[in-house]
Amino acid sequence: MNWLTSNRLQGWKAPLARVASFLPAFSALCLVFTSALVFARPDKDAIASSFSIDVDGRYDDVMEAVNLVANNGVIDGTFEYKGDESLPGAELAPDCSMFDTWRGPGKVICKIRKRALSPSHFINSNDVGTVAVRYIVQTVSPTTTRLFIDAIFLENSHHHPHPSDGYVETTEFAEVAKHLKQLTEAHDTLQAGYSSSEASPRSVAASEGAVADAADLQKVLAEQQAKLHVDSQHLADLERRLADLQVGRKLRVVSERGELKSNPYSHSSVITAVPQGASLLVIAESEHWYEVRANNGKEGWIHHSQVEAQP
C-alpha cells in the first residue's frame, strides 16, 4: 500500500467501505485490486489511467453493470456545492475525445457533465468546465473481467485537463460493484432453477416456479432501481432548492478593493471594482467564489477572501 499517501487513503475510506459492504453476502464477487493507482506526475495536468481492477465476474455482467452506472444521470465522488455527494445532470457521451485515444483492447464508454463549477476532488480545479468519466471493460478470462475507470475535469477557459485525486474513480466503482452484485445474484437464481429441472424430471414444475420467481425478482429489482433513481433525482432537486434558498443573502467587501470578475477564476477579466464596505447580493456560490450583484446592478464573480457575511 505504499503507492498511496495517507491523505488519499482517508479520502477513499467511504467508497471502499461501500465496496466492502457488498462482499459478505456476495462471495462470488471476489474483487482483487491489481493497480488502483493515482500516479504522481511532475506535470500536474498529465493524465494517465488512475484506477484498474480485476473483477471475478463475466464480461457481459460487468458490461451491464457499467452501462447502468454510465446512464444513471450522476457522477459520484464529486460535487459543486457543500453538502452534496454527487454531481447531477450527467449524460452518456457520444465519444471519449476528452481523453487520450485508447489503443488497447476492450469496450470504451464515457459520460460527461457540462458546465460544472469548480467540482471537488479534481486537482487545482477552479473554473467552469466539463467533468468526464471513462470506463474501459476488458475480457481477461471467461470468469474474470478487467475494468479501468478514469475521471478528469476540462476547464472551459484554457482547456486544461485536471486529473481526479482518485476519489471519483473509487466511488464510481462502488456503484458498478453494487449493480454487479445484484445482476450476479439474479443470474445465480435463474441458473439454480435450470439446474434443478435438469437434475430430476419430477421437479420440472418446481423448477419452472423457481424461474418464474426469479423473473419476478428481476422485475421487482428493476422497479426498485427505477424508484431509487427517481428518489435520488428528487433528493438532488431538494438539495438544489436548499442551495437556492441560501442564495440571496448579502455580503460586505472587506478588502481595500474588491474585484468582480467575468468568470470564477483568478485570471479572468475584471468587470468592475467595488470599494471596501460595499454591499453585494449573492446570486450563486461555489467552493471558492460568489456570483454577486453590486448596487450599481453589475454582476460578476468575487473570491471568498474579499468578502464577509453581512448581518
C-alpha positions in Angstrom: 0.0 0.0 0.0 3.0 2.3 -0.2 1.6 3.7 -3.5 -1.0 5.8 -1.7 -0.4 8.8 0.6 -2.2 8.9 3.9 -4.4 11.8 2.8 -5.7 9.8 -0.2 -6.3 6.8 2.0 -8.5 9.0 4.2 -10.4 10.3 1.1 -11.0 6.8 -0.2 -12.4 5.3 3.0 -16.1 6.0 2.2 -16.2 4.4 -1.4 -14.0 1.5 -0.4 -16.2 0.8 2.6 -19.2 0.8 0.3 -17.5 -1.8 -1.9 -16.5 -3.9 1.1 -20.1 -3.9 2.3 -21.2 -5.9 -0.7 -18.7 -8.7 -0.2 -20.0 -10.7 2.9 -23.3 -11.5 1.1 -21.7 -11.9 -2.3 -18.8 -14.4 -2.2 -18.8 -14.9 -5.9 -17.7 -11.4 -6.5 -14.1 -11.6 -5.3 -12.6 -8.2 -6.1 -8.9 -8.1 -6.3 -7.2 -4.8 -6.9 -4.4 -5.1 -9.5 -3.4 -1.5 -10.0 -5.7 1.1 -8.3 -3.1 3.8 -8.8 -3.1 7.6 -8.7 0.1 8.3 -10.5 2.5 11.0 -9.1 3.4 13.2 -12.1 5.7 16.2 -12.5 3.2 17.7 -14.8 0.0 18.5 -12.8 -2.1 18.3 -16.0 -0.8 14.9 -17.2 -3.5 12.3 -17.5 -3.0 8.6 -17.1 -5.1 5.6 -16.2 -5.8 6.1 -12.5 -7.9 3.1 -11.5 -8.0 -0.5 -12.6 -9.3 -3.7 -11.0 -9.8 -7.4 -11.9 -13.3 -8.5 -11.1 -14.3 -12.1 -10.6 -17.3 -11.8 -13.0 -18.4 -12.5 -16.5 -17.7 -9.8 -19.2 -21.4 -9.5 -20.1 -22.3 -8.9 -16.4 -19.6 -6.3 -15.9 -20.6 -4.5 -19.1 -24.3 -4.4 -18.0 -23.3 -3.0 -14.6 -21.1 -0.4 -16.2 -23.8 0.6 -18.6 -26.3 1.1 -15.7 -23.8 3.4 -14.0 -22.9 5.3 -17.2 -26.6 6.0 -17.8 -27.6 6.8 -14.2 -27.5 10.6 -14.7 -25.0 11.5 -12.0 -21.2 11.4 -11.4 -20.4 10.1 -7.9 -17.5 11.2 -5.8 -17.6 14.9 -6.8 -19.9 17.9 -6.3 -20.3 21.6 -6.9 -21.9 22.7 -3.6 -21.1 21.8 0.0 -23.3 19.1 1.4 -23.7 17.3 -1.9 -22.2 13.8 -2.6 -22.6 13.6 -6.3 -22.9 15.7 -9.5 -26.3 15.6 -11.2 -27.0 16.2 -14.8 -24.5 13.7 -16.3 -25.2 12.2 -19.7 -23.7 9.4 -21.8 -21.1 10.9 -24.2 -21.1 10.1 -27.9 -17.3 9.8 -27.8 -14.4 9.9 -25.3 -12.5 12.7 -27.1 -11.7 14.5 -23.8 -9.3 11.6 -23.0 -6.2 10.4 -24.9 -7.2 7.8 -27.5 -7.4 4.3 -26.0 -5.5 1.9 -28.3 -5.7 -1.2 -26.1 -8.4 -3.9 -26.2 -11.8 -3.6 -24.6 -15.0 -1.6 -24.8 -14.8 2.1 -24.0 -17.8 4.1 -22.5 -17.9 7.7 -21.3 -20.3 10.0 -19.5 -19.9 13.8 -19.0 -21.4 16.7 -17.1 -21.0 20.0 -18.8 -20.8 23.5 -17.1 -19.6 22.1 -13.8 -18.5 24.8 -11.4 -15.2 24.1 -9.7 -16.0 20.4 -9.0 -14.5 18.8 -5.9 -11.8 16.1 -5.9 -10.1 17.4 -9.1 -6.6 18.7 -8.7 -6.4 22.6 -8.9 -9.9 22.9 -10.4 -11.1 26.5 -10.1 -13.2 27.2 -13.1 -16.3 26.3 -15.1 -15.8 23.2 -17.4 -16.8 19.6 -18.1 -16.3 16.6 -15.9 -15.8 13.3 -17.8 -15.6 9.7 -16.6 -14.3 6.9 -18.8 -14.8 3.2 -18.3 -12.8 0.5 -20.2 -14.0 -3.1 -19.9 -11.7 -5.9 -21.0 -12.0 -9.7 -21.0 -9.3 -11.5 -19.0 -10.8 -15.0 -18.9 -14.3 -16.4 -19.1 -14.8 -15.6 -15.4 -12.6 -12.6 -14.9 -13.0 -9.1 -16.3 -10.7 -6.1 -16.0 -12.2 -2.6 -15.5 -10.4 0.7 -15.9 -12.0 4.0 -14.7 -10.6 7.5 -15.3 -12.0 10.9 -14.4 -10.9 14.4 -15.5 -12.1 17.9 -15.4 -11.5 20.1 -18.5 -11.9 23.8 -17.9 -13.6 25.9 -20.5 -11.3 28.9 -20.4 -7.8 27.4 -21.2 -8.9 23.8 -21.9 -6.5 22.5 -19.3 -7.3 19.0 -18.0 -7.3 18.4 -14.3 -7.0 14.8 -13.1 -9.1 13.4 -10.2 -7.4 12.7 -6.9 -8.8 9.2 -7.1 -11.9 9.6 -5.1 -14.2 9.9 -8.1 -13.0 6.6 -9.7 -13.3 4.6 -6.5 -16.8 6.0 -5.8 -17.9 5.2 -9.3 -16.6 1.7 -9.0 -18.6 1.2 -5.8 -21.7 1.9 -7.8 -20.6 -0.6 -10.5 -19.9 -3.2 -7.8 -23.4 -2.7 -6.3 -25.1 -3.3 -9.7 -22.8 -6.3 -10.5 -23.7 -7.9 -7.2 -27.5 -7.6 -8.0 -27.1 -8.9 -11.5 -25.0 -11.9 -10.5 -27.4 -12.8 -7.7 -30.3 -12.7 -10.2 -28.4 -14.9 -12.7 -27.5 -17.4 -10.0 -31.1 -17.7 -9.0 -32.1 -18.3 -12.7 -29.3 -20.9 -13.0 -30.4 -22.7 -9.9 -33.8 -23.1 -11.4 -32.5 -24.5 -14.7 -30.1 -26.9 -12.9 -32.8 -28.4 -10.7 -35.1 -29.0 -13.7 -32.3 -30.9 -15.5 -31.4 -33.0 -12.4 -34.8 -34.5 -11.9 -37.8 -34.8 -14.3 -40.1 -34.9 -11.3 -39.0 -31.4 -10.3 -39.9 -29.7 -13.6 -42.9 -27.9 -12.2 -41.0 -26.7 -9.1 -38.1 -25.5 -11.4 -40.5 -23.6 -13.6 -41.9 -22.0 -10.5 -38.4 -21.0 -9.4 -37.6 -19.5 -12.8 -40.9 -17.6 -12.6 -40.0 -16.4 -9.1 -36.6 -15.3 -10.4 -38.2 -13.4 -13.2 -40.5 -11.7 -10.7 -37.5 -10.8 -8.6 -35.8 -9.3 -11.6 -38.9 -7.3 -12.3 -39.0 -6.1 -8.7 -35.3 -5.3 -8.8 -35.8 -3.2 -12.0 -38.7 -1.4 -10.4 -36.7 -0.7 -7.2 -33.8 0.5 -9.2 -36.0 2.9 -11.2 -37.6 4.1 -7.9 -34.2 4.6 -6.4 -33.1 6.7 -9.4 -36.2 8.8 -9.1 -35.7 9.3 -5.4 -32.1 10.2 -6.0 -33.1 12.8 -8.5 -35.8 14.1 -6.1 -33.2 14.4 -3.3 -30.8 16.3 -5.7 -33.6 18.7 -6.5 -34.3 19.3 -2.9 -30.7 19.9 -2.2 -30.5 22.4 -5.1 -33.7 24.1 -3.7 -32.0 24.4 -0.4 -29.0 26.0 -2.0 -31.3 28.4 -3.8 -32.9 29.4 -0.5 -29.5 30.2 0.8 -28.8 32.4 -2.2 -29.9 36.0 -1.8 -28.0 36.8 1.3 -25.8 39.8 1.4 -22.0 40.1 1.7 -19.7 43.0 2.7 -16.4 43.8 0.9 -13.5 43.5 3.4 -10.6 44.1 1.1 -9.4 47.6 0.1 -10.5 47.0 -3.5 -12.9 44.2 -4.4 -13.0 42.9 -8.0 -16.0 41.5 -9.8 -14.7 39.1 -12.5 -16.4 37.7 -15.6 -15.7 34.1 -14.6 -14.8 32.3 -11.3 -11.0 32.1 -11.7 -8.2 34.4 -10.8 -7.0 35.3 -14.4 -10.5 36.3 -15.6 -11.1 39.8 -16.7 -12.4 42.4 -14.2 -15.9 43.7 -14.8 -15.9 46.4 -12.2 -14.2 47.3 -8.9 -16.1 47.7 -5.7 -14.9 49.7 -2.6 -14.3 48.3 0.9 -17.5 48.1 2.8 -19.8 47.9 -0.3 -22.8 45.6 0.0 -23.2 42.7 -2.5 -26.2 40.4 -3.2 -25.3 36.7 -3.6 -26.7 35.1 -6.8 -24.7 31.8 -6.7 -21.9 30.2 -4.8 -19.1 27.7 -5.5 -16.3 26.4 -3.2 -14.1 29.4 -3.7 -16.2 32.1 -5.4 -19.5 34.0 -5.1 -21.5 35.2 -8.1 -22.9 38.6 -6.8 -24.8 41.7 -7.9 -23.4 45.1 -6.9 -25.5 48.2 -6.0 -25.0 49.6 -9.5 -26.6 46.5 -11.0 -23.4 44.9 -12.4 -22.9 41.2 -11.8 -19.8 39.2 -11.6 -17.7 36.7 -9.5 -15.7 37.7 -6.4 -13.4 35.5 -4.4 -14.4 34.4 -0.9 -11.3 36.0 0.6 -12.5 39.5 -0.4 -15.9 39.4 1.4 -17.6 38.5 4.6 -21.2 37.7 5.6 -23.3 40.8 6.2 -25.7 40.5 9.2 
